[in-house]
């Protein structure tokens, strides 16, 4: 088989050995784009004689004969297994024959993202009626083809040129069932909703063409020769930005040509690959600013980008990309993100960004994948911007103070290891975990989180706000909003405080065993809070909408207590300073009217004063029915002398004697009122 020479320009990026002989790479002088062209003068092939048995005449060339009915054979085509393409179920069609030719290879991860592909093929038909040709791909052990380009019926046409141009990934469908049949994809023979991946994240592609032809003779025909001839096969891959790879097994200067496979990546849309060149941890340094559209780390070891320079992510269209496919890597350069950017971290991989990161106004950074992303330095926005954590783990290990930055967790884990002042925190679609006071190493810290707003939305499993230490305060300077169908579970010793509290119908705020402060201005929300707690109580099941404690059902003597700070006369709650315009909530004992964690004489006195009248928790209403009566006294009596384990033990009267004194006092109080 004759092949034209292989021509490789100075600016093209195809890795040596990736493409078969016969590849031509054209690189326009004023762009990073390239066109990779494969040409092959395929010799004429006589495909064989049908003898009524499955007997391929030339399996080495990928030729096979299909029998009438649903039986068929599968044969190796140029070392690739082509899975069955049955044909022959149509009445009056004696047999079908196919020729699959795969010889070219391209790797978008190395060669660059494919924007489109063009192909052409000259064919000549023999003694058969129907001929069709399709472009053919194998990627990630899946087979894809275009729709067949049907050629002129009959046997008189000497030669035809089959041309497909501007073919994108959406043009190719995955083979499903009888995908070899060319007549119509509508019956599921090719699934055109499943496409190959032409992006730089795509795997290696083997490509070629697939020809099909069939006889229109009756099913009794048992002789004759059918054949197809093909020649001048040509395919042109139109490649986006050149993929430039680190070339040396060692540390070195980013800005030195010889350290890269094809020139220094530095410019809008440029792609810098840090791949398999190294086998021990290495540092790539720059003392001047560099700009790329994509940075890719694909090595089980460790690259560190460092120096006195900086790194910018900038693309002319679409989104930038920092792609961590394997290994544990570090960007130790000031990072400027000028456009929407994806940071992808594969399973088992991690990326640490150890210098300040700045997001341009309006930019959204999407952290994708199950791996870990850690910001070890400040994260700033020069205007409203968003960090969206779509999977895996993100760590904020350095203190931040930027009200322009919103963090959206959807769904993933966010660890806050140092004090944060952010614009907003959004928990989307449920199952998110925000750990305040947890560093990337897993160590506990006294960190606090302050946000302008906290929104829980999208339903799904409960979102968890974990505040393990007493000082791990979460402060919402605006509204804490739990939208319909969503649940926020606050757990740990830290206090959750907010200016306003909005819990929609069908939503829950779960205190578990913790505390909440509503530090309001204007009218008191006490009545609204009381209604939300009563709704959540749900006759003791604590499964209703509103404010609940999932800890309470395990101990019927506990519940969610609430009161105005001014009623209790306190200036501190859970270590947090409060003023008179604060509603305080906590998980506590039923009977603990003053929310100090114990049931004692003070609580009995408050109950006695309100006995028989309308009331709330601080006045002795411990079953949320709006009145203080014998049921509430019974609840208090059952807990009298108890102190919650989390609080320091207090000196209290012996339960029996104290309760007797209380009962006598209450009876005297009732006689005096009478």
C-alpha positions in Angstrom: 0.0 0.0 0.0 1.6 3.3 -1.1 1.7 6.2 1.3 2.5 9.8 0.7 5.3 11.4 2.8 4.7 12.7 6.3 5.1 16.4 6.5 5.4 18.1 9.9 5.7 21.9 10.3 7.5 23.6 13.0 4.4 24.9 14.7 2.2 21.8 14.6 1.6 19.9 17.8 1.1 16.3 16.9 3.1 13.9 19.1 5.5 11.8 17.2 4.1 8.3 16.5 0.5 9.2 17.3 -0.6 9.3 13.7 -0.1 6.7 11.1 2.1 7.3 8.1 0.3 9.3 5.4 -0.5 12.2 7.8 0.0 15.8 6.6 -0.2 18.7 9.1 -1.0 22.1 7.8 -0.4 25.0 10.1 -1.6 28.5 9.0 1.0 31.2 9.7 -1.2 33.4 11.8 -3.1 31.1 14.1 -2.6 28.4 16.7 -5.0 26.2 14.8 -3.8 23.3 12.6 -5.3 21.0 10.0 -4.1 17.3 10.2 -4.7 15.6 6.8 -4.5 11.8 6.3 -4.3 10.5 2.7 -4.1 6.9 1.5 -4.4 5.5 -2.1 -6.3 2.3 -1.1 -5.9 -0.4 -3.7 -8.8 -2.0 -5.5 -10.3 -4.9 -3.4 -12.4 -7.7 -4.7 -14.5 -8.6 -1.6 -15.3 -12.2 -2.5 -17.9 -14.7 -3.6 -21.0 -15.6 -1.6 -21.4 -19.3 -1.2 -24.1 -19.5 1.3 -21.7 -20.1 4.2 -19.9 -17.7 6.5 -16.5 -17.8 4.9 -14.6 -14.5 4.7 -12.1 -14.5 1.9 -9.8 -11.8 3.4 -10.2 -11.4 7.2 -6.9 -9.6 7.5 -8.3 -6.7 5.5 -11.4 -6.5 7.6 -13.7 -8.0 5.0 -16.6 -10.2 5.9 -19.6 -11.9 4.3 -23.0 -11.8 5.9 -25.5 -14.5 5.4 -29.3 -14.1 4.8 -31.2 -13.7 8.0 -29.9 -12.5 11.4 -26.8 -14.7 11.5 -23.5 -12.8 10.8 -19.8 -13.0 11.4 -17.4 -10.6 13.2 -13.9 -10.1 12.0 -10.8 -8.1 12.9 -10.3 -5.0 10.8 -6.7 -3.7 10.9 -6.3 -5.1 14.5 -9.6 -3.6 15.8 -12.5 -5.8 16.6 -15.6 -4.6 14.7 -18.7 -5.9 16.5 -21.6 -7.3 14.5 -23.4 -5.4 11.8 -26.2 -7.9 10.8 -28.1 -7.5 7.6 -30.2 -9.6 5.4 -33.6 -9.5 7.2 -35.2 -7.6 4.3 -37.2 -9.8 1.9 -35.6 -10.2 -1.5 -32.1 -9.2 -0.3 -29.8 -12.2 -0.6 -26.8 -10.8 1.3 -24.9 -7.8 2.4 -21.1 -7.2 2.4 -19.0 -4.8 4.2 -15.5 -3.4 4.2 -14.1 -1.6 7.3 -10.8 0.2 7.0 -9.2 1.8 10.1 -5.6 3.1 9.9 -5.4 6.6 11.3 -5.1 7.7 14.9 -5.5 11.1 16.5 -5.4 12.1 20.2 -7.3 15.4 21.0 -5.6 15.5 24.4 -2.3 15.8 22.7 -3.1 17.1 19.3 -5.7 19.6 20.4 -9.5 19.8 20.4 -11.1 18.9 17.1 -13.5 21.5 15.7 -14.6 19.5 12.7 -13.4 16.9 10.2 -13.7 16.5 6.4 -13.3 13.4 4.4 -13.5 12.2 0.8 -13.2 8.8 -0.9 -13.4 7.6 -4.4 -15.3 4.3 -5.0 -16.2 2.1 -7.9 -19.0 -0.5 -7.6 -19.4 -3.9 -9.1 -22.4 -6.2 -9.7 -24.7 -5.1 -6.9 -27.4 -2.5 -6.4 -26.9 -0.6 -3.2 -23.7 1.0 -1.9 -23.1 3.4 1.0 -20.1 4.8 2.8 -19.8 6.3 6.3 -17.0 7.8 8.2 -16.0 5.6 11.1 -14.5 6.1 14.6 -13.4 4.1 17.6 -12.9 6.0 20.9 -12.9 4.6 24.5 -13.9 1.1 23.2 -17.0 2.5 21.6 -17.8 2.5 17.8 -19.3 5.5 16.1 -20.3 6.3 12.5 -21.9 9.1 10.5 -25.0 8.6 8.5 -24.2 6.6 5.4 -23.6 8.6 2.2 -25.6 6.6 -0.3 -24.2 6.3 -3.7 -26.0 6.1 -7.1 -27.9 2.8 -7.5 -27.1 0.4 -10.3 -23.9 -1.0 -11.8 -23.2 1.4 -14.6 -21.6 4.3 -12.7 -17.8 3.8 -13.1 -16.6 6.0 -10.2 -18.1 8.3 -7.6 -16.6 10.8 -5.1 -18.0 10.5 -1.6 -17.5 13.7 0.4 -18.3 14.7 4.0 -17.4 18.1 5.2 -17.7 20.1 8.4 -18.5 16.9 10.5 -18.7 17.7 14.2 -18.9 15.2 17.1 -22.7 15.5 16.9 -22.6 14.1 13.4 -21.4 10.7 14.7 -23.7 8.2 16.5 -22.7 5.2 18.6 -23.5 1.8 17.0 -26.5 0.3 18.6 -27.9 -3.1 17.5 -27.8 -3.4 13.8 -25.9 -0.2 13.3 -24.3 -1.6 10.1 -27.5 -1.2 8.1 -27.4 2.0 6.2 -31.0 2.6 5.3 -32.2 4.6 8.3 -31.0 5.5 11.8 -34.5 6.1 13.0 -35.0 2.4 14.1 -32.2 2.7 16.7 -29.5 1.2 14.6 -27.2 4.2 15.4 -27.7 6.3 18.5 -27.0 9.9 17.5 -27.6 11.2 21.0 -24.3 9.4 22.0 -21.4 11.1 20.4 -17.6 10.9 20.5 -15.6 13.5 22.5 -13.8 15.9 20.2 -12.6 18.1 23.1 -9.1 18.2 24.5 -10.5 15.9 27.3 -11.3 13.2 24.7 -9.5 10.0 24.4 -7.5 8.6 21.4 -9.6 8.2 18.2 -8.9 5.5 15.6 -10.6 6.5 12.4 -11.4 5.2 8.9 -14.4 4.4 6.7 -17.1 1.9 6.6 -18.6 0.7 3.3 -21.7 -1.4 2.8 -23.3 -2.9 -0.3 -25.9 -5.5 -0.9 -27.2 -7.6 -3.7 -30.8 -7.3 -5.0 -30.8 -10.9 -6.3 -33.3 -13.4 -5.0 -32.5 -15.4 -1.9 -31.8 -18.4 -4.1 -28.8 -16.9 -5.8 -25.7 -18.9 -5.0 -23.0 -17.6 -7.2 -21.4 -14.6 -8.8 -18.8 -12.1 -7.6 -19.4 -8.8 -5.9 -16.7 -6.3 -5.2 -16.1 -2.7 -4.4 -13.0 -0.6 -5.2 -11.9 2.4 -3.2 -9.1 4.8 -3.6 -7.9 8.4 -2.7 -9.1 8.2 0.9 -8.5 11.5 2.6 -9.5 13.0 5.9 -8.7 16.4 7.4 -8.9 17.0 11.1 -9.5 20.7 11.9 -7.8 21.2 15.2 -8.3 24.1 17.6 -5.5 25.6 19.8 -2.2 23.7 19.6 -1.5 21.4 22.6 2.0 22.1 23.7 3.6 19.7 26.2 6.3 19.9 28.8 9.1 17.9 27.2 11.9 17.4 29.7 12.3 15.1 32.7 13.2 17.8 35.1 12.6 21.3 36.3 13.0 24.3 34.0 12.0 27.7 32.8 8.4 28.0 31.3 9.7 30.5 28.8 12.4 28.4 27.2 11.4 26.8 23.8 13.5 23.7 24.3 11.5 22.7 27.4 8.3 22.2 25.3 7.4 19.9 22.5 6.3 22.7 20.2 7.2 26.2 21.5 6.3 28.1 24.6 2.5 28.2 25.4 1.9 31.9 26.2 -1.2 33.6 24.8 -4.9 33.7 24.8 -6.3 30.2 24.1 -2.9 28.6 24.5 -2.8 25.1 26.0 0.0 23.9 28.3 0.2 20.2 28.9 2.1 18.9 31.9 2.1 15.2 31.1 4.3 12.1 31.3 7.7 13.7 30.7 8.6 13.6 34.4 9.0 10.7 36.8 9.8 12.7 40.0 8.3 15.9 41.4 9.5 18.9 39.3 9.1 22.7 39.3 8.3 24.8 36.2 9.1 28.4 36.9 8.4 31.7 35.3 9.7 35.1 36.3 7.4 36.9 33.9 3.6 36.8 33.4 2.3 34.0 31.2 -1.2 33.5 29.8 -3.0 30.3 28.6 -6.5 29.1 28.0 -5.9 25.6 29.4 -3.5 24.1 31.9 -3.5 20.3 32.0 -1.8 18.1 34.6 -1.7 14.5 33.6 1.0 12.8 35.6 0.7 10.6 38.8 3.5 12.6 40.3 3.7 16.3 41.0 4.3 19.4 39.0 4.7 22.8 40.7 4.3 26.1 38.8 6.3 28.7 40.6 8.5 31.8 40.2 8.2 35.6 40.4 5.8 35.8 37.5 2.1 35.1 37.3 -0.4 32.9 35.5 -3.5 34.1 33.7 -6.4 32.1 32.3 -7.8 33.8 29.2 -9.8 32.5 26.2 -11.3 34.2 23.2 -14.6 32.3 23.6 -16.0 29.6 25.8 -14.4 28.7 29.1 -10.9 28.3 30.3 -9.7 25.0 31.9 -7.4 23.8 34.6 -7.6 20.1 34.1 -6.1 17.8 36.7 -6.3 14.3 35.3 -3.9 12.5 37.6 -1.5 13.4 40.4 -1.1 16.1 43.1 0.0 19.4 41.7 0.5 23.0 42.9 0.2 26.4 41.3 2.5 28.7 43.3 2.0 31.7 41.1 -0.5 34.6 41.4 -3.5 33.4 39.4 -5.8 35.7 37.4 -9.0 34.2 36.0 -10.2 36.5 33.3 -13.0 34.3 31.9 -15.4 31.6 33.0 -13.1 28.6 33.9 -13.5 25.0 34.8 -11.2 23.4 37.4 -11.5 19.7 36.9 -10.0 17.3 39.4 -10.2 13.6 38.7 -10.7 10.9 41.4 -7.6 10.6 43.6 -6.1 13.9 42.2 -5.6 17.3 43.9 -4.6 20.8 43.1 -3.3 23.4 45.5 -3.3 27.1 44.6 -0.9 28.7 46.9 -0.7 32.3 45.7 -3.5 34.8 45.6 -6.3 34.1 43.1 -8.3 36.9 41.5 -11.5 36.5 39.6 -12.6 39.1 37.0 -16.1 40.6 37.4 -18.8 38.3 36.3 -16.6 35.2 36.2 -17.8 31.8 37.3 -15.2 29.2 38.3 -16.6 25.7 38.2 -14.8 23.1 40.4 -15.8 19.8 38.8 -14.9 16.1 39.5 -14.4 14.1 42.7 -10.9 15.2 43.4 -9.7 18.0 45.8 -9.1 21.7 45.2 -7.4 23.7 47.9 -6.9 27.5 48.1 -3.9 28.1 50.3 -3.9 31.8 49.8 -6.5 34.5 49.3 -9.4 34.2 46.9 -10.6 37.6 45.6 -13.0 39.0 43.1 -12.6 42.4 41.5 -16.4 42.5 41.0 -19.3 40.1 41.6 -18.0 36.6 40.8 -18.8 33.0 41.7 -16.9 29.9 42.8 -19.2 26.9 42.1 -18.2 23.6 43.7 -19.9 20.9 41.6 -18.2 17.8 43.1 -15.5 16.5 45.3 -13.9 18.7 48.0 -12.9 22.3 48.1 -10.8 23.8 50.9 -10.5 27.4 51.9 -7.3 27.3 54.1 -6.5 31.0 54.0 -8.5 33.9 55.4 -10.6 35.8 52.9 -12.5 39.1 53.1 -14.4 39.7 49.8 -18.1 40.5 49.7 -18.1 40.2 45.9 -17.4 36.5 46.0 -20.3 34.0 46.1 -19.7 30.3 46.8 -22.2 27.8 45.4 -21.9 24.2 46.6 -23.7 21.8 44.3 -23.3 19.1 45.7 -19.9 18.8 47.2 -18.0 19.4 50.4 -16.5 22.7 51.4 -14.0 22.9 54.3 -13.5 26.4 55.8 -10.1 26.3 57.6 -9.7 30.0 58.2 -12.0 33.1 58.8 -14.1 33.9 55.7 -16.0 37.0 54.8 -18.0 36.2 51.6 -20.8 37.7 49.6 -23.1 34.7 49.6 -23.2 31.0 50.3 -25.6 28.9 48.2 -26.3 25.2 48.9 -27.9 23.6 45.9 -29.7 20.3 45.3 -29.1 18.8 48.7 -26.4 16.5 50.1 -23.8 19.3 50.5 -21.5 19.5 53.5 -19.9 22.8 54.7 -17.5 22.2 57.6 -16.6 25.4 59.4 -13.3 25.0 61.3 -11.8 22.2 59.2 -8.6 22.6 57.3 -7.5 20.6 54.2 -5.4 18.4 56.5 -8.4 17.5 58.6 -7.3 19.5 61.6 -9.8 21.5 63.6 -9.5 25.3 63.7 -11.4 28.2 65.3 -12.5 29.6 62.0 -15.7 31.6 61.5 -17.7 32.1 58.4 -19.5 35.4 57.6 -21.7 35.8 54.5 -24.2 38.3 53.3 -26.8 35.6 52.6 -27.2 31.9 53.0 -29.6 30.2 50.6 -30.5 26.5 50.6 -32.3 25.5 47.5 -33.1 22.7 45.1 -34.5 20.1 47.5 -32.8 16.7 47.8 -31.1 15.2 50.9 -30.4 17.5 53.9 -27.5 20.0 53.5 -25.2 19.9 56.5 -23.6 22.9 58.2 -21.0 21.4 60.5 -19.7 23.8 63.3 -17.7 21.4 65.5 -16.1 23.9 67.9 -18.0 26.4 70.0 -16.2 29.3 68.2 -17.1 28.1 64.7 -19.7 30.7 64.3 -21.6 31.1 61.0 -23.0 34.7 60.7 -25.5 35.6 58.0 -25.6 39.4 57.7 -28.7 39.2 55.6 -31.3 36.5 55.1 -31.0 32.8 55.8 -33.4 31.3 53.3 -34.4 27.6 53.2 -36.5 27.2 50.1 -39.4 24.7 49.6 -38.3 21.1 49.6 -34.9 21.8 51.0 -33.4 21.0 54.5 -30.5 22.6 56.3 -29.1 20.5 59.2 -27.0 22.6 61.6 -24.8 20.5 63.8 -21.9 21.0 66.2 -21.3 23.4 69.1 -20.8 26.6 67.0 -23.7 29.1 66.8 -25.6 30.0 63.7 -26.7 33.6 63.7 -28.7 35.5 61.1 -30.4 38.8 60.7 -33.6 37.2 59.3 -34.9 33.7 58.9 -37.1 32.6 56.0 -38.2 28.9 56.0 -40.6 28.2 53.2 -43.5 25.8 53.2 -42.1 22.3 52.8 -38.7 23.3 54.1 -36.8 22.5 57.4 -34.1 24.1 59.5 -32.8 21.3 61.8 -31.0 22.5 64.9 -30.0 18.9 65.9 -28.4 19.8 69.3 -27.3 23.3 68.5 -28.2 27.0 68.8 -29.5 29.7 66.5 -29.6 33.5 67.0 -32.0 35.7 65.0 -30.5 39.1 65.5 -33.4 41.1 64.0 -34.1 44.8 63.5 -37.6 46.2 63.4 -40.6 44.0 64.4 -39.8 40.8 66.4 -40.0 37.5 64.5 -40.9 35.6 67.8 -44.4 34.7 66.7 -43.2 33.5 63.3 -40.5 31.4 65.0 -43.0 30.0 67.5 -45.2 28.9 64.5 -42.3 27.3 62.7 -41.3 25.3 65.8 -44.9 24.2 66.5 -45.1 23.0 62.9 -41.8 21.1 63.0 -42.8 19.5 66.4 -45.6 17.5 64.7 -46.9 16.0 67.9 -43.5 14.9 69.0 -42.2 13.3 65.8 -40.2 16.4 64.8 -40.9 15.6 61.1 -42.9 18.6 60.2 -42.1 21.6 58.1 -40.4 24.5 59.8 -37.8 24.4 62.7 -37.0 20.9 64.0 -34.4 18.9 65.9 -33.6 15.5 64.6 -31.9 14.8 67.9 -35.1 15.3 69.9 -37.0 12.2 69.0 -34.4 10.1 70.7 -35.3 11.7 74.0 -38.9 12.7 74.5 -37.8 15.0 77.3 -36.1 17.4 74.9 -37.2 19.9 72.2 -36.5 23.2 70.6 -36.7 26.1 73.1 -36.9 29.8 72.0 -37.2 33.2 73.7 -36.5 36.9 73.3 -33.1 37.8 74.8 -34.8 40.8 76.4 -37.2 38.4 78.2 -34.4 36.3 79.5 -32.3 39.3 80.4 -29.1 37.8 78.9 -26.3 39.5 76.9 -24.5 36.3 75.8 -25.7 33.1 74.2 -23.5 30.2 73.4 -20.5 32.5 73.7 -22.0 35.1 71.3 -22.9 38.6 72.4 -26.6 39.4 72.0 -28.8 42.5 72.6 -32.5 42.8 73.4 -33.5 42.5 69.7 -32.6 38.9 69.4 -34.6 35.7 69.3 -32.6 32.8 70.7 -33.3 29.1 69.8 -31.6 26.0 71.1 -32.1 22.3 71.6 -32.7 21.8 75.3 -34.8 20.1 77.9 -38.5 20.5 78.0 -39.0 22.7 81.1 -35.8 24.8 80.4 -37.7 28.1 79.9 -34.7 30.3 80.2 -32.5 28.3 77.8 -29.7 27.7 80.3 -29.6 24.0 79.7 -31.1 23.1 83.1 -34.5 22.7 84.5 -34.7 24.2 88.0 -36.6 26.6 90.2 -36.2 29.6 87.9 -38.0 27.7 85.1 -40.7 26.6 87.5 -41.3 30.1 88.6 -41.8 31.3 85.0 -44.2 28.4 84.4 -46.2 29.2 87.6 -46.5 32.8 86.6 -48.0 32.0 83.2 -50.0 28.9 84.3 -53.5 28.8 82.8 -52.8 31.5 80.2 -51.6 31.9 76.7 -47.8 31.6 76.5 -44.7 30.6 74.5 -41.7 28.4 75.5 -40.2 31.0 78.0 -43.5 31.1 79.8 -43.8 27.4 80.2 -45.4 26.2 76.9 -43.3 23.1 76.3 -45.7 21.3 73.9 -46.2 24.3 71.6 -50.0 24.5 71.9 -49.9 28.1 72.9 -51.0 27.7 76.6 -49.3 26.8 79.8 -51.2 24.0 81.6 -50.8 20.7 83.4 -49.2 19.0 80.4 -46.4 21.5 80.5 -46.0 21.2 84.2 -45.7 17.4 83.8 -43.0 17.9 81.2 -41.1 20.2 83.5 -41.6 17.9 86.5 -40.1 14.9 84.5 -36.9 16.9 83.8 -36.6 18.8 87.1 -33.0 18.8 88.3 -31.7 17.6 84.9 -28.9 19.4 83.0 -28.0 18.8 79.4 -24.8 16.8 79.2 -23.1 19.4 77.0 -23.4 22.1 79.6 -21.4 22.3 82.9 -23.1 20.6 85.9 -25.0 23.0 88.0 -25.8 22.9 91.7 -29.5 22.1 91.8 -31.9 21.0 94.6 -32.5 17.3 95.0 -35.3 16.6 92.5 -37.9 15.1 94.9 -37.6 17.8 97.6 -37.3 20.6 95.2 -40.3 19.5 93.1 -42.4 19.2 96.3 -41.5 22.7 97.2 -42.3 23.9 93.7 -45.7 22.2 93.7 -46.5 23.8 97.1 -45.4 27.2 95.9 -47.5 26.9 92.7 -50.6 25.9 94.7 -50.1 28.8 97.1 -49.7 31.1 94.0 -53.0 29.8 92.5 -54.9 30.3 95.8 -53.6 33.8 96.1 -54.8 34.5 92.5 -58.2 33.0 93.2 
